[in-house]
Amino acid sequence: MKKLSLFLILSASPAMAASGPFFSLRNTDFVVTIAFLLFVGVLVYFKVPALLGGLLDKRAAEIKSDLDEARALREEARAVLASYERKQKEVQDMADRIVETARREAQAAAEQAKEDLKASIVRRLAAAEDQIASAEAAAVREVRDRAVQVAVAAAGDLIARTMSAADRGQLVEASIAEVEAKLH
């Protein structure tokens, strides 16, 4: 094999391949064709196409497994995204319900506060009316008491001026007897 390679190298020099018929070692096209066929033969002999095919098959299998893994990851990501979207919708619905409940409770509290305020106003008005009535009654009593005192004083003065001493003594004794009768 070494001798054949040495012969082909020497015979394939450019000076020798420049002229002559096609099947001559001096023809460049013929030499290139033979060199190419020998190169292909060496590649086939050392099973390079099978090695390249195996490497390509291995690479194709790796690419296929990577694609399968990518598809699985994409499906998992879609599932996770759908789950998060569903959870987000549930949380949004829950937040809407909480806001609506809070709004209803606030309205109910406002209505209750209005009712309480009305009741408080009614109680305060009633208390004020009671105080006014009490003050009025106290004023009437005071005026009556004062009128009675004035009338008693006036009657006393009138009686004192018009009554004689003997009449006064009889009146005092009659009053004492009446008080005694009522006390016993």
C-alpha positions in Angstrom: 0.0 0.0 0.0 2.9 2.3 0.8 4.4 1.7 -2.6 1.1 2.4 -4.4 0.7 5.6 -2.5 4.3 6.7 -3.3 3.7 5.8 -7.0 0.5 7.8 -7.1 2.1 10.8 -5.4 5.0 10.8 -7.9 2.8 10.2 -10.9 0.2 12.8 -9.9 2.7 15.7 -10.0 1.5 18.7 -12.1 4.3 18.4 -14.5 3.4 14.9 -15.5 -0.4 15.4 -15.5 -0.4 18.3 -17.9 -0.4 16.5 -21.3 -1.4 13.3 -23.1 -4.4 11.1 -23.7 -7.2 10.9 -21.0 -6.2 7.4 -19.7 -2.7 8.6 -19.1 -1.2 9.6 -15.8 -0.1 12.8 -17.5 -3.8 13.9 -17.9 -5.0 16.0 -14.9 -8.6 15.0 -15.1 -7.7 11.3 -15.1 -5.4 11.7 -12.1 -8.0 13.7 -10.2 -10.7 11.1 -10.9 -8.4 8.3 -9.8 -7.4 10.2 -6.6 -11.1 10.9 -5.9 -12.0 7.2 -6.4 -9.1 6.2 -4.1 -10.2 8.7 -1.5 -13.8 7.4 -1.6 -12.4 3.8 -1.5 -10.3 4.6 1.6 -13.4 6.2 3.2 -15.5 3.1 2.5 -12.7 0.8 3.6 -12.5 2.5 7.0 -16.3 2.6 7.2 -16.4 6.4 7.5 -19.9 6.6 6.0 -21.2 4.2 8.6 -19.5 6.2 11.4 -20.9 9.4 10.0 -24.3 7.8 9.7 -24.1 6.6 13.3 -23.0 10.0 14.5 -25.9 11.6 12.5 -28.4 9.1 13.8 -27.1 9.7 17.3 -27.4 13.5 16.8 -30.9 13.0 15.3 -31.9 10.9 18.4 -30.6 13.6 20.7 -32.4 16.3 18.8 -35.6 14.2 18.8 -35.3 13.7 22.6 -34.6 17.4 23.0 -37.7 18.2 21.0 -39.8 15.7 23.0 -38.5 17.2 26.2 -39.3 20.7 24.9 -42.8 19.6 24.0 -43.3 18.1 27.4 -42.0 21.3 29.0 -44.2 23.4 26.8 -47.2 21.3 27.8 -46.3 21.6 31.4 -45.8 25.3 31.1 -49.3 25.6 29.4 -50.8 23.6 32.3 -49.0 25.8 34.9 -50.2 28.9 33.0 -53.7 27.6 32.9 -53.6 26.8 36.6 -52.3 30.3 37.4 -54.9 31.9 35.2 -57.6 29.8 36.9 -56.2 30.7 40.3 -56.0 34.4 39.3 -59.7 34.2 38.2 -60.7 32.6 41.5 -58.8 35.2 43.5 -60.3 38.0 41.4 -63.8 36.5 42.0 -63.1 36.2 45.7 -61.9 39.8 45.8 -65.0 40.9 44.0 -67.2 39.0 46.5 -65.2 40.5 49.4 -65.6 44.0 48.0 -69.3 43.5 47.4 -69.8 42.1 50.9 -67.9 45.0 52.4 -70.0 47.4 50.3 -73.3 45.8 51.6 -72.0 45.8 55.2 -71.0 49.4 54.9 -74.4 50.3 53.5 -76.1 48.3 56.2 -73.9 50.0 58.8 -74.8 53.4 57.3 -78.5 52.6 57.4 -78.2 51.4 61.0 -76.3 54.6 61.9 -79.1 56.7 60.4 -81.7 54.8 62.3 -79.6 55.1 65.5 -79.2 58.8 64.9 -83.0 59.2 64.3 -83.7 57.3 67.5 -81.1 59.5 69.4 -82.7 62.6 68.0 -86.2 61.4 69.0 -84.9 60.6 72.5 -83.1 63.9 72.9 -86.3 65.7 71.7 -88.4 63.8 74.2 -85.9 64.5 76.9 -85.9 68.2 76.0 -89.7 68.3 75.9 -89.7 66.5 79.3 -87.3 69.2 80.7 -89.4 71.9 79.2 -92.6 70.4 80.7 -90.8 70.0 84.0 -89.5 73.5 84.0 -93.0 74.8 83.0 -94.6 72.8 85.8 -91.9 74.1 88.3 -92.6 77.6 87.1 -96.4 77.2 87.5 -95.9 75.7 91.0 -93.6 78.5 91.9 -96.1 81.1 90.6 -98.9 79.3 92.5 -96.9 79.1 95.6 -95.9 82.7 95.3 -99.6 83.6 94.6 -100.7 81.6 97.6 -98.1 83.3 99.8 -99.2 86.7 98.5 -102.9 85.8 99.0 -102.3 84.5 102.5 -100.2 87.6 103.3 -102.9 89.8 101.8 -105.7 87.9 103.6 -103.7 88.0 106.8 -103.3 91.8 106.5 -107.0 92.2 105.6 -108.1 90.0 108.5 -105.8 91.7 110.9 -107.2 95.1 109.9 -110.8 94.1 110.0 -110.9 91.7 113.0 -111.1 92.7 116.5 -109.0 91.3 119.3 -111.8 89.2 120.7 -112.5 87.7 117.3 -108.8 86.9 116.9 -108.7 85.0 120.2 -111.7 82.9 119.3 -110.3 82.1 115.9 -107.0 81.0 117.4 -108.7 78.7 119.9 -110.9 77.2 117.2 -107.9 76.5 115.0 -106.1 74.8 118.0 -109.1 72.7 118.6 -109.3 71.7 115.0 -105.6 70.8 114.8 -106.0 68.7 118.0 -109.0 66.9 116.6 -107.1 66.0 113.4 -103.9 65.0 115.1 -105.6 62.5 117.5 
